[in-house]
């Protein structure tokens, strides 16, 4: 999209300073900064605002309506409008920009006027314990590919890593210590713990690896030769294939295993704050989505044990 708004206008200049502030002071990732740039530019383009005072209640209301009617850009018949969740990303970026203007003492509308669209309860994609066990047992062979996929599955379930974090692991990580340091979102470092099962498989897998690749997860061709590092998308594909082999009809992704990891911990009595630390969530509100699952289990437990009253 060509934004014909001049970068030299007052708002263009403030936007640039805001993006620098987000990257340097706030330490957000370049991806986040890029997204903020795109979202804010889209508003400035739509509203034709060039000064902070041009951002009015009316302009914001019109923008929300406009966003709500935007298509995702897919060609018909798949053309659909932006989801509420995506619309919220645009609004969150705009709200952060207005907060920055307030902090700078620039007279502008209050960030509080931007209310996010109501999004339905976030549902978790979970698989049953027996499906999980079939999945973890889906790569039972001793060849390099089976061992690689077994390491992938065991590590995902043991650590709850995001797929990008898993893809960044190298062969020289000290798995034997039972814990590894991970650089997560926003370059935050956290420690995750490796189960004894995962440690065993890693040991086997590394013994069979005869290549010089640094990456823990590598591409393996038909003849069993290593062909470079495996990226996040390929890891997702490998997990999907294993789930199909295990006879699981639901869509299984590395993120489903992250959900299972968190749910498993909470079901077994871990507290929310610890799970937040292990998942690397910046806000505990993100971790709270898991309480719906465990609340249901608490309710079942309550019904089972509380109704045992002798009459």
Backbone bond lengths (Angstrom), bond angles and torsions (degrees), N, CA, C in turn:
res aa  C-N    CA-C-N  psi(-1)  N-CA   C-N-CA  omega(-1)  CA-C   N-CA-C  phi
1 X - - - 1.457 - - 1.522 108.48 -
2 X 1.339 116.13 132.26 1.467 116.48 179.75 1.517 108.50 -92.24
3 X 1.280 116.07 121.62 1.463 120.68 179.17 1.524 106.19 -94.10
4 X 1.336 114.77 111.34 1.460 116.57 -175.91 1.520 112.04 -83.37
5 X 1.357 115.80 5.75 1.456 118.40 179.30 1.524 109.57 -73.15
6 X 1.302 116.03 131.12 1.463 118.87 -177.89 1.519 110.08 -71.97
7 X 1.322 115.27 132.44 1.467 121.22 178.76 1.532 111.00 -67.35
8 X 1.330 115.83 -9.69 1.466 118.02 -177.77 1.527 111.53 -90.26
9 X 1.350 117.62 -8.69 1.465 119.06 178.53 1.530 108.26 -65.78
10 X 1.328 115.48 165.17 1.469 119.98 -178.22 1.532 110.77 -56.01
11 X 1.341 116.58 -46.60 1.463 119.62 -177.52 1.523 112.24 -70.03
12 X 1.322 115.85 -34.98 1.464 119.90 178.29 1.521 110.04 -61.01
13 X 1.321 115.41 -41.66 1.469 121.99 -179.33 1.543 109.63 -67.81
14 X 1.340 115.77 -43.93 1.467 120.12 179.44 1.527 111.23 -64.58
15 X 1.337 114.68 -36.95 1.477 118.42 178.88 1.534 110.06 -62.05
16 X 1.348 115.13 -43.44 1.458 119.45 -179.03 1.536 110.27 -62.77
17 X 1.352 115.44 -43.00 1.472 119.75 179.73 1.534 111.00 -65.76
18 X 1.340 116.17 -36.42 1.464 121.31 178.57 1.536 110.29 -63.97
19 X 1.333 116.48 -41.97 1.470 120.34 -179.32 1.528 110.52 -65.83
20 X 1.346 115.93 -38.97 1.475 119.43 177.50 1.526 110.23 -65.02
21 X 1.328 115.65 -41.20 1.469 121.79 179.44 1.531 109.96 -62.69
22 X 1.353 116.24 -42.52 1.468 121.36 -179.68 1.520 110.55 -61.71
23 X 1.329 115.42 -40.37 1.467 119.62 -177.99 1.523 112.12 -74.56
24 X 1.345 115.99 -46.61 1.469 119.29 -171.95 1.530 112.33 -86.89
25 X 1.335 116.27 -56.19 1.485 118.66 -176.73 1.528 111.66 -71.05
26 X 1.341 115.60 -43.57 1.457 119.63 -175.06 1.528 111.76 -86.59
27 X 1.338 115.93 -14.47 1.469 119.89 178.33 1.509 114.28 63.74
28 X 1.345 117.68 30.65 1.466 119.56 179.49 1.524 110.05 -79.11
29 X 1.325 116.58 158.41 1.468 120.31 -176.74 1.529 110.43 -71.70
30 X 1.337 115.39 159.32 1.467 120.63 179.39 1.521 110.86 -60.34
31 X 1.341 116.13 -32.81 1.475 120.86 179.46 1.521 109.25 -62.63
32 X 1.336 116.82 -44.81 1.467 121.25 179.48 1.525 109.85 -62.64
33 X 1.332 115.98 -44.28 1.471 120.64 -179.18 1.536 109.89 -61.60
34 X 1.324 116.25 -42.92 1.478 120.73 177.89 1.515 111.15 -59.99
35 X 1.357 115.50 -44.67 1.462 119.97 -179.62 1.524 110.58 -63.79
36 X 1.341 116.77 -45.59 1.464 120.60 178.41 1.527 110.34 -57.28
37 X 1.324 115.84 -42.62 1.460 121.01 -179.83 1.535 109.33 -58.77
38 X 1.347 114.89 -47.57 1.472 119.48 -177.53 1.526 110.72 -64.15
39 X 1.348 116.42 -44.83 1.464 119.94 -176.43 1.540 112.04 -66.19
40 X 1.343 115.85 -43.14 1.474 118.78 -177.65 1.527 110.07 -71.42
41 X 1.332 116.28 -40.75 1.468 119.81 178.63 1.526 110.31 -59.07
42 X 1.325 115.09 -36.96 1.466 119.02 -179.34 1.525 110.37 -64.25
43 X 1.330 116.49 -39.73 1.472 119.43 177.87 1.525 110.54 -67.00
44 X 1.343 116.49 -45.58 1.471 119.51 -177.85 1.524 110.44 -63.29
45 X 1.325 116.14 -36.52 1.467 121.49 178.92 1.525 109.45 -65.98
46 X 1.342 115.39 -44.36 1.455 120.60 -178.19 1.532 111.49 -66.95
47 X 1.344 115.38 -44.16 1.473 119.31 -171.77 1.525 113.35 -85.84
48 X 1.337 115.82 -12.31 1.489 122.01 -176.17 1.541 111.02 58.26
49 X 1.349 115.97 22.16 1.472 119.46 -178.33 1.521 109.66 -73.55
50 X 1.350 116.51 136.41 1.469 118.34 176.26 1.524 110.97 -121.44
51 X 1.347 116.84 -16.52 1.471 120.65 176.14 1.522 108.05 -125.43
52 X 1.339 115.70 157.13 1.466 120.14 -177.39 1.525 111.44 -57.75
53 X 1.345 115.91 -33.03 1.472 119.49 -178.25 1.531 112.18 -70.14
54 X 1.352 116.25 -12.93 1.474 119.41 178.68 1.529 112.09 -76.85
55 X 1.337 115.75 -13.27 1.476 118.23 -179.74 1.529 107.16 -84.53
56 X 1.325 116.42 100.08 1.467 120.75 -176.57 1.525 110.56 -113.28
57 X 1.319 113.34 167.13 1.457 121.29 176.50 1.526 111.57 -53.97
58 X 1.342 115.03 -46.17 1.470 121.04 -178.92 1.525 110.32 -61.21
59 X 1.351 115.46 -46.01 1.475 119.67 -179.46 1.528 110.07 -59.14
60 X 1.343 116.39 -42.07 1.464 120.73 -178.64 1.524 110.89 -65.31
61 X 1.338 115.34 -40.75 1.475 119.16 179.99 1.531 110.38 -64.33
62 X 1.340 115.34 -43.76 1.474 119.73 179.55 1.533 110.46 -62.96
63 X 1.336 114.86 -38.08 1.465 120.31 -178.16 1.533 110.56 -64.86
64 X 1.347 114.73 -41.97 1.472 118.80 -179.77 1.528 110.64 -62.46
65 X 1.325 115.60 -41.55 1.469 119.92 178.28 1.519 110.03 -62.53
66 X 1.327 115.04 -44.21 1.462 121.73 -179.00 1.534 110.22 -61.64
67 X 1.356 115.54 -45.63 1.467 120.66 178.97 1.530 110.84 -59.24
68 X 1.329 114.27 -42.88 1.458 120.91 -176.78 1.527 111.68 -62.71
69 X 1.344 115.19 -23.42 1.470 119.10 -177.41 1.527 113.33 -101.84
70 X 1.336 115.73 -1.37 1.469 118.54 -178.53 1.518 111.07 -71.80
71 X 1.301 116.09 141.69 1.464 117.78 176.47 1.521 107.54 -90.21
72 X 1.305 115.69 161.26 1.468 120.58 -178.67 1.523 110.75 -75.98
73 X 1.333 115.75 -4.16 1.468 118.04 177.57 1.508 112.79 91.98
74 X 1.378 116.25 -0.82 1.467 117.63 177.34 1.508 108.62 -74.28
75 X 1.301 116.90 146.93 1.464 120.92 177.25 1.531 108.71 -70.99
76 X 1.335 115.11 146.09 1.465 119.49 176.08 1.530 107.82 -56.13
77 X 1.336 120.83 150.51 1.462 126.49 5.58 1.532 113.49 -86.01
78 X 1.353 117.55 3.98 1.466 118.78 -175.59 1.530 112.33 -89.04
79 X 1.325 116.43 4.18 1.454 119.18 -177.84 1.522 108.85 -61.33
80 X 1.319 117.37 125.20 1.464 119.53 178.25 1.518 108.57 -139.47
81 X 1.317 115.65 161.64 1.460 118.26 -177.85 1.521 109.73 -81.88
82 X 1.340 115.19 164.18 1.469 120.04 -179.59 1.520 109.30 -62.54
83 X 1.299 116.91 137.76 1.466 119.57 179.02 1.531 108.72 -69.01
84 X 1.334 115.23 160.83 1.474 120.62 177.79 1.534 109.80 -57.51
85 X 1.335 115.26 -37.63 1.458 120.02 -177.63 1.537 109.85 -63.62
86 X 1.341 116.50 -43.78 1.471 120.33 179.57 1.520 110.32 -67.26
87 X 1.341 116.61 -41.00 1.475 119.60 177.47 1.525 109.70 -57.32
88 X 1.336 115.70 -38.96 1.465 119.66 -179.87 1.518 112.31 -63.44
89 X 1.349 117.47 -33.73 1.468 119.95 177.61 1.528 110.15 -60.03
90 X 1.335 116.21 -41.25 1.469 121.08 178.44 1.528 110.20 -62.62
91 X 1.342 114.68 -43.69 1.469 119.65 -176.74 1.530 111.66 -70.70
92 X 1.340 116.88 -36.29 1.469 121.02 179.09 1.529 109.87 -63.38
93 X 1.338 116.11 -41.46 1.469 120.49 179.52 1.529 109.91 -63.24
94 X 1.320 115.41 -42.78 1.462 120.62 -179.05 1.526 110.54 -65.78
95 X 1.321 115.67 -39.04 1.466 120.30 179.94 1.535 109.82 -66.18
96 X 1.335 116.77 -40.27 1.468 120.39 178.47 1.532 110.37 -63.35
97 X 1.328 115.99 -37.40 1.477 121.12 178.84 1.529 109.54 -65.44
98 X 1.335 117.35 -44.25 1.467 120.76 179.68 1.533 111.24 -65.70
99 X 1.333 116.56 -35.77 1.485 120.35 176.78 1.519 109.63 -62.86
100 X 1.339 114.55 -40.39 1.467 119.97 179.97 1.533 109.72 -64.33
101 X 1.340 117.03 -42.29 1.468 120.82 179.74 1.529 109.94 -61.72
102 X 1.347 116.29 -41.37 1.470 120.56 179.50 1.532 109.48 -62.84
103 X 1.339 115.54 -42.60 1.471 121.29 -179.74 1.531 110.67 -61.95
104 X 1.331 115.05 -35.94 1.465 120.62 -180.00 1.531 112.59 -79.76
105 X 1.338 116.05 -5.99 1.463 120.16 -179.36 1.522 112.51 78.36
106 X 1.341 116.68 18.67 1.473 119.85 177.14 1.518 108.09 -83.38
107 X 1.332 116.80 128.44 1.462 120.90 -179.53 1.524 109.43 -66.70
108 X 1.335 116.57 114.41 1.473 120.36 178.27 1.515 108.08 -154.30
109 X 1.311 115.41 169.76 1.463 120.83 -179.65 1.539 109.16 -63.07
110 X 1.334 117.44 149.67 1.468 120.46 -176.61 1.532 111.07 -69.87
111 X 1.345 116.78 140.17 1.476 119.55 178.29 1.525 111.75 -60.82
112 X 1.353 115.78 -22.99 1.475 120.13 -177.36 1.523 112.44 -63.60
113 X 1.353 117.56 -21.19 1.478 118.33 -177.17 1.532 111.24 -70.68
114 X 1.324 116.05 -16.36 1.467 117.99 -179.57 1.517 109.76 -87.73
115 X 1.321 114.91 107.16 1.466 119.07 177.01 1.513 107.28 -100.85
116 X 1.308 115.58 138.73 1.463 119.04 -178.24 1.525 110.45 -78.00
117 X 1.330 115.19 154.15 1.463 120.53 177.43 1.522 108.79 -67.02
118 X 1.329 115.59 143.91 1.474 119.10 178.97 1.522 108.77 -71.86
119 X 1.316 114.51 125.07 1.463 119.87 178.79 1.513 106.86 -110.36
120 X 1.311 116.84 139.38 1.473 119.92 179.42 1.518 109.86 -60.69
121 X 1.322 115.99 162.90 1.468 120.85 177.24 1.517 109.31 -49.84
122 X 1.296 116.46 135.54 1.459 118.47 179.18 1.518 108.86 -74.35
123 X 1.315 115.94 120.86 1.461 116.22 -178.74 1.520 108.63 -92.70
124 X 1.299 114.52 143.75 1.462 119.29 -179.11 1.513 109.89 -94.02
125 X 1.318 115.06 136.30 1.460 118.33 174.50 1.521 106.32 -85.33
126 X 1.315 115.67 108.22 1.462 118.07 -179.67 1.520 109.15 -121.72
127 X 1.321 114.92 155.08 1.454 119.53 172.67 1.522 106.90 -114.85
128 X 1.300 117.48 162.36 1.471 119.36 -176.86 1.536 109.39 -76.40
129 X 1.339 117.42 159.46 1.474 119.61 178.18 1.531 112.29 -54.66
130 X 1.350 117.49 -36.55 1.476 117.75 -178.27 1.533 110.04 -72.98
131 X 1.338 117.41 -33.97 1.471 120.03 176.02 1.533 109.55 -66.26
132 X 1.324 115.68 -39.23 1.469 120.04 178.68 1.525 109.80 -60.82
133 X 1.331 115.33 -44.53 1.455 117.82 -177.38 1.533 110.49 -67.51
134 X 1.348 117.61 -37.03 1.483 120.41 176.08 1.531 110.21 -63.91
135 X 1.332 115.86 -38.54 1.466 119.87 -179.45 1.533 110.34 -65.59
136 X 1.337 116.19 -46.56 1.470 119.93 -178.66 1.533 111.33 -64.58
137 X 1.333 115.55 -23.83 1.475 118.92 179.68 1.532 112.55 -97.73
138 X 1.343 116.70 8.39 1.474 118.59 -172.98 1.525 113.08 -74.90
139 X 1.336 117.60 -20.35 1.473 119.26 -179.96 1.521 108.15 -113.95
140 X 1.319 115.26 83.71 1.462 118.45 -172.26 1.532 114.03 -98.45
141 X 1.345 116.75 -10.87 1.468 119.41 -176.47 1.521 112.51 -68.17
142 X 1.315 115.69 174.02 1.466 120.00 -178.29 1.527 111.82 -109.57
143 X 1.361 116.30 5.76 1.469 116.79 178.50 1.525 109.46 -79.98
144 X 1.319 115.54 170.32 1.467 121.16 -172.35 1.530 112.84 -58.18
145 X 1.335 116.38 -42.70 1.464 119.77 -176.63 1.529 111.49 -66.91
146 X 1.337 115.84 -43.31 1.470 119.54 178.38 1.528 110.39 -62.78
147 X 1.320 115.58 -44.55 1.471 119.43 179.87 1.528 110.31 -62.64
148 X 1.333 115.94 -42.98 1.474 119.98 179.51 1.526 110.60 -58.47
149 X 1.344 116.17 -48.14 1.460 119.52 -177.43 1.524 111.82 -68.21
150 X 1.353 115.52 -32.59 1.468 118.73 177.74 1.524 110.12 -66.76
151 X 1.330 116.66 -40.07 1.478 121.18 177.20 1.532 108.81 -61.20
152 X 1.335 114.78 -44.37 1.463 121.19 -179.14 1.531 110.89 -56.65
153 X 1.334 115.45 -51.06 1.469 121.03 -177.08 1.527 111.47 -66.57
154 X 1.337 116.58 -46.37 1.472 119.95 -178.88 1.529 111.02 -63.28
155 X 1.348 116.55 -41.48 1.470 118.99 -179.36 1.519 111.34 -67.60
156 X 1.335 117.11 -41.81 1.470 119.58 179.72 1.522 110.84 -60.01
157 X 1.339 116.01 -44.34 1.464 118.29 -177.59 1.521 112.07 -74.19
158 X 1.342 116.71 -29.36 1.463 120.56 -177.73 1.535 112.03 -79.87
159 X 1.336 117.07 -31.22 1.472 119.91 -171.78 1.524 114.41 -112.73
160 X 1.348 116.84 -21.78 1.466 119.73 -176.92 1.520 112.20 69.22
161 X 1.333 117.71 24.17 1.475 120.59 -177.81 1.522 112.00 -65.06
162 X 1.335 115.39 151.07 1.465 120.50 169.52 1.521 107.02 -74.32
163 X 1.333 117.54 156.43 1.467 120.65 -175.74 1.539 111.42 -61.98
164 X 1.331 117.32 -35.10 1.473 119.64 179.63 1.531 110.41 -67.66
165 X 1.351 115.94 -35.07 1.467 120.79 178.68 1.531 110.08 -69.39
166 X 1.327 115.36 -39.60 1.469 120.20 179.38 1.532 109.73 -63.56
167 X 1.350 115.67 -43.13 1.473 120.79 -178.00 1.525 111.38 -64.64
168 X 1.330 116.87 -24.37 1.476 119.52 -176.37 1.537 113.15 -86.18
169 X 1.333 117.62 -4.02 1.475 120.04 -178.84 1.528 111.30 -67.02
170 X 1.336 115.74 145.32 1.468 120.28 179.31 1.526 110.05 -118.33
171 X 1.341 115.70 165.58 1.467 119.96 -177.51 1.527 112.49 -67.66
172 X 1.339 116.67 -20.53 1.468 116.77 -177.13 1.535 114.07 -90.63
173 X 1.341 117.44 7.81 1.473 119.16 174.67 1.529 107.04 -65.03
174 X 1.324 116.68 141.85 1.470 119.78 -175.47 1.530 111.02 -86.15
175 X 1.334 115.44 79.21 1.469 120.09 -177.84 1.526 111.72 -66.35
176 X 1.338 116.55 -30.17 1.465 120.15 -178.31 1.510 112.94 -59.07
177 X 1.330 115.78 -29.99 1.467 119.66 -178.32 1.531 110.90 -68.19
178 X 1.351 116.00 -14.90 1.463 119.23 178.82 1.515 113.11 83.71
179 X 1.335 116.55 -0.56 1.474 118.66 175.67 1.522 109.08 -147.77
180 X 1.303 116.06 145.07 1.472 119.90 177.64 1.528 109.68 -132.20
181 X 1.323 115.39 149.02 1.470 119.96 177.08 1.518 108.76 -91.61
182 X 1.302 114.89 136.76 1.468 121.46 -176.44 1.513 109.47 -125.04
183 X 1.323 115.23 136.99 1.468 118.81 173.28 1.521 106.37 -95.08
184 X 1.319 115.98 109.81 1.468 120.82 -174.95 1.509 112.61 -96.30
185 X 1.334 114.29 -154.22 1.473 120.75 179.25 1.518 109.97 -59.85
186 X 1.335 116.09 143.85 1.458 119.71 178.61 1.516 112.21 64.18
187 X 1.348 116.49 23.61 1.473 123.55 178.91 1.527 113.34 57.77
188 X 1.337 116.30 23.38 1.472 118.70 178.45 1.522 108.89 -79.86
189 X 1.323 115.35 136.07 1.466 120.29 179.19 1.527 108.89 -93.77
190 X 1.325 116.17 134.07 1.467 118.87 172.84 1.523 108.83 -139.48
191 X 1.317 114.99 162.01 1.468 119.83 179.53 1.517 107.99 -103.00
192 X 1.344 116.47 133.85 1.468 119.69 173.84 1.533 107.61 -120.89
193 X 1.327 115.53 157.76 1.464 120.12 -173.36 1.521 111.44 -110.69
194 X 1.326 114.49 138.69 1.459 120.79 -175.49 1.525 109.91 -105.73
195 X 1.326 116.46 123.13 1.469 120.20 -177.67 1.530 110.67 -67.41
196 X 1.329 116.08 161.87 1.469 119.57 -178.99 1.531 110.04 -64.49
197 X 1.378 117.16 -34.72 1.470 120.18 177.74 1.523 109.77 -60.51
198 X 1.339 115.48 -46.98 1.468 120.26 -178.40 1.528 109.75 -63.72
199 X 1.324 117.27 -40.35 1.477 120.76 -179.27 1.531 111.13 -61.49
200 X 1.330 115.48 -41.90 1.472 120.88 179.71 1.527 111.23 -60.80
201 X 1.339 115.05 -47.53 1.474 119.20 -177.43 1.525 110.62 -66.65
202 X 1.339 117.41 -39.24 1.472 120.77 178.81 1.528 109.01 -58.95
203 X 1.338 115.32 -43.88 1.474 120.37 -178.47 1.528 110.53 -59.66
204 X 1.338 115.99 -47.53 1.470 122.14 179.00 1.524 110.54 -59.76
205 X 1.320 114.54 -48.02 1.468 121.94 -176.23 1.534 110.91 -61.04
206 X 1.323 116.27 -44.99 1.474 119.59 -177.89 1.529 111.48 -69.70
207 X 1.321 115.78 -27.07 1.468 119.68 178.00 1.536 110.25 -67.25
208 X 1.331 115.75 -36.81 1.469 121.52 -177.75 1.542 111.28 -79.01
209 X 1.314 116.28 -24.65 1.475 120.27 179.63 1.527 110.84 -70.70
210 X 1.334 116.21 124.23 1.466 119.29 -178.68 1.528 111.32 -117.07
211 X 1.345 115.44 9.59 1.476 118.66 -174.60 1.522 110.74 -94.13
212 X 1.322 115.22 178.83 1.473 120.41 -178.61 1.532 112.26 -104.90
213 X 1.333 116.90 8.17 1.473 119.90 -177.97 1.530 110.66 -63.62
214 X 1.330 115.61 141.30 1.468 120.54 178.25 1.524 112.19 -80.16
215 X 1.338 115.69 -32.88 1.470 120.32 -175.29 1.522 110.73 -65.52
216 X 1.335 115.78 142.90 1.465 119.53 177.33 1.528 109.63 -71.08
217 X 1.332 116.16 -39.38 1.462 119.53 -179.15 1.517 110.36 -104.33
218 X 1.320 114.88 122.47 1.471 119.66 -174.74 1.523 110.92 -124.36
219 X 1.317 113.13 158.40 1.460 122.26 175.60 1.525 108.15 -77.00
220 X 1.311 117.25 135.00 1.468 120.16 -179.51 1.525 108.30 -124.57
221 X 1.333 117.60 125.25 1.463 119.03 -177.78 1.531 111.24 -83.07
222 X 1.334 116.07 179.52 1.469 122.20 -176.93 1.533 112.49 -54.00
223 X 1.343 115.74 -33.45 1.470 119.20 -176.44 1.531 112.09 -89.14
224 X 1.348 116.03 7.46 1.464 119.44 178.28 1.513 113.82 81.96
225 X 1.365 116.10 15.23 1.472 118.90 179.88 1.519 110.02 -91.38
226 X 1.322 115.59 145.65 1.466 121.47 -179.04 1.527 109.68 -82.41
227 X 1.353 114.64 130.02 1.470 120.17 -176.54 1.530 111.59 -127.05
228 X 1.305 118.21 58.93 1.472 120.69 176.28 1.519 114.16 87.27
229 X 1.327 114.58 178.64 1.473 121.04 -175.86 1.528 111.46 -74.53
230 X 1.318 115.32 155.40 1.463 122.84 178.82 1.527 108.63 -100.50
231 X 1.327 117.33 125.53 1.469 120.88 -178.74 1.520 111.81 -86.69
232 X 1.341 116.83 171.24 1.473 121.44 -178.36 1.529 114.00 -53.94
233 X 1.363 117.11 -41.83 1.474 119.06 -177.80 1.522 111.14 -63.60
234 X 1.350 115.77 -40.08 1.476 119.47 -179.16 1.521 110.72 -69.30
235 X 1.329 116.36 -33.40 1.469 119.69 176.72 1.528 108.86 -63.99
236 X 1.346 115.93 -43.02 1.470 120.03 178.94 1.528 110.69 -59.48
237 X 1.352 114.65 -41.31 1.472 119.10 -179.65 1.529 110.93 -64.48
238 X 1.337 115.91 -42.12 1.473 120.48 -179.24 1.535 110.64 -61.82
239 X 1.333 116.55 -41.80 1.477 121.22 -179.82 1.526 109.61 -65.55
240 X 1.334 115.55 -41.47 1.469 120.99 -179.67 1.537 109.75 -61.33
241 X 1.336 116.21 -43.86 1.471 120.57 179.24 1.526 111.39 -62.28
242 X 1.341 115.91 -41.64 1.468 119.79 179.79 1.533 110.93 -64.42
243 X 1.333 116.30 -37.18 1.469 120.01 -179.56 1.529 109.81 -65.99
244 X 1.339 116.25 -39.53 1.470 120.47 178.50 1.538 109.06 -63.45
245 X 1.338 115.17 -43.83 1.486 120.10 177.70 1.520 111.35 -59.06
246 X 1.338 115.34 -35.96 1.478 120.18 -177.81 1.528 111.32 -80.43
247 X 1.335 115.79 1.02 1.463 120.40 177.40 1.518 113.78 74.01
248 X 1.333 116.11 29.63 1.476 119.66 179.39 1.528 107.77 -98.19
249 X 1.339 115.68 122.14 1.465 118.15 -175.36 1.536 112.37 -84.27
250 X 1.337 117.04 -18.57 1.477 119.05 179.30 1.523 109.73 -71.84
251 X 1.323 115.29 159.21 1.468 119.24 177.87 1.535 107.61 -77.25
252 X 1.310 116.67 118.43 1.466 119.95 -178.15 1.529 109.58 -110.87
253 X 1.323 115.20 126.05 1.471 121.73 179.65 1.529 108.15 -126.60
254 X 1.342 117.54 168.67 1.474 118.78 175.14 1.528 111.07 -56.26
255 X 1.337 116.28 -30.84 1.467 119.80 -177.78 1.531 111.44 -68.06
256 X 1.337 116.00 -30.49 1.470 119.67 176.98 1.533 108.90 -63.56
257 X 1.341 116.22 -38.95 1.470 119.35 178.42 1.522 110.87 -68.49
258 X 1.326 117.11 -32.66 1.479 120.82 175.38 1.531 108.92 -64.01
259 X 1.346 115.85 -42.60 1.469 119.76 177.02 1.531 110.93 -61.74
260 X 1.332 115.66 -42.76 1.465 119.62 -178.44 1.532 110.62 -64.35
261 X 1.317 115.67 -38.82 1.470 122.31 178.37 1.535 109.45 -58.52
262 X 1.342 115.87 -49.68 1.469 120.15 -177.12 1.526 111.62 -67.19
263 X 1.326 115.71 -43.13 1.469 119.96 -178.80 1.523 110.62 -64.27
264 X 1.331 115.19 -40.81 1.467 121.14 179.64 1.533 110.29 -59.62
265 X 1.344 116.22 -44.61 1.464 120.19 -179.73 1.525 111.34 -63.55
266 X 1.338 115.92 -46.81 1.470 119.56 -177.59 1.527 111.32 -66.64
267 X 1.324 116.59 -39.55 1.471 120.34 179.20 1.515 110.37 -61.90
268 X 1.337 115.59 -33.13 1.468 118.98 -178.48 1.530 112.80 -91.39
269 X 1.329 115.76 15.67 1.458 119.09 170.62 1.513 117.55 98.51
270 X 1.354 118.35 6.32 1.476 118.55 178.25 1.529 109.01 -70.01
271 X 1.333 116.88 149.87 1.464 118.47 179.30 1.534 109.72 -87.65
272 X 1.316 114.47 156.22 1.469 121.89 -174.27 1.524 112.56 -58.00
273 X 1.323 116.74 -40.06 1.477 120.82 -177.89 1.536 110.86 -62.64
274 X 1.331 116.92 -41.51 1.473 120.22 178.92 1.524 110.86 -64.82
275 X 1.337 115.44 -41.95 1.465 119.67 -179.72 1.536 109.41 -65.09
276 X 1.321 116.19 -37.51 1.476 120.44 176.24 1.533 110.03 -57.91
277 X 1.328 116.11 -45.56 1.475 120.67 -179.59 1.524 110.78 -63.23
278 X 1.329 116.29 -43.44 1.471 120.40 -177.05 1.527 111.79 -68.05
279 X 1.327 116.49 -33.26 1.469 119.44 -179.71 1.527 111.71 -84.00
280 X 1.342 116.19 -17.25 1.466 119.12 -178.51 1.519 112.36 74.73
281 X 1.350 116.58 32.49 1.464 120.18 176.24 1.525 109.28 -79.86
282 X 1.333 116.72 131.43 1.467 119.26 178.60 1.527 109.96 -68.37
283 X 1.337 116.98 -37.23 1.469 120.85 -178.51 1.516 110.83 -118.52
284 X 1.322 114.93 140.18 1.471 119.00 -179.03 1.522 110.44 -67.08
285 X 1.355 116.70 -22.19 1.474 119.18 -179.69 1.535 110.42 -61.35
286 X 1.329 117.08 -30.50 1.472 120.55 177.73 1.521 110.00 -67.65
287 X 1.325 116.00 -37.70 1.475 120.87 -178.04 1.526 110.18 -71.84
288 X 1.341 115.87 -25.20 1.471 119.16 -174.45 1.521 114.07 -65.55
289 X 1.347 117.20 -15.95 1.470 117.97 177.91 1.524 110.80 -59.57
290 X 1.337 116.52 -24.19 1.463 119.73 -177.64 1.520 112.75 -76.85
291 X 1.326 116.91 -18.01 1.468 118.04 -176.37 1.529 110.80 -69.19
292 X 1.349 117.83 -24.04 1.471 119.28 178.76 1.519 110.45 -60.87
293 X 1.326 115.29 -41.40 1.455 120.01 -179.17 1.514 109.73 -66.14
294 X 1.341 116.02 -48.09 1.466 118.64 -176.13 1.523 110.58 -72.79
295 X 1.331 118.66 -28.43 1.467 120.23 177.02 1.521 110.15 -62.14
296 X 1.344 114.95 -38.73 1.468 119.89 179.09 1.537 108.62 -62.13
297 X 1.341 116.10 -41.55 1.468 119.10 179.93 1.525 111.24 -68.07
298 X 1.344 115.54 -36.18 1.468 119.53 177.57 1.528 109.88 -62.79
299 X 1.342 114.54 -41.08 1.459 120.14 -178.74 1.533 109.88 -62.21
300 X 1.348 115.50 -43.59 1.473 119.78 179.22 1.533 110.41 -62.97
301 X 1.344 115.55 -42.03 1.471 120.80 179.67 1.524 109.47 -62.60
302 X 1.342 115.19 -43.77 1.460 121.17 -179.41 1.528 109.52 -59.82
303 X 1.322 115.84 -46.68 1.465 120.26 -178.60 1.528 110.36 -62.11
304 X 1.318 115.41 -39.48 1.471 120.25 -176.01 1.533 111.76 -69.12
305 X 1.337 115.35 -44.62 1.470 117.81 -173.25 1.525 113.88 -94.64
306 X 1.326 116.11 -26.94 1.462 118.37 -174.81 1.525 111.14 -79.88
307 X 1.324 115.22 -19.48 1.470 117.14 -176.20 1.522 112.25 -90.05
308 X 1.343 115.56 6.72 1.470 119.18 -177.04 1.532 111.52 -84.02
309 X 1.324 117.21 26.41 1.466 118.00 -177.92 1.519 110.97 -71.79
310 X 1.263 114.34 138.99 1.477 118.05 177.80 1.523 107.16 -85.29
311 X 1.323 114.01 129.95 1.473 115.39 -179.47 1.506 109.65 -93.20
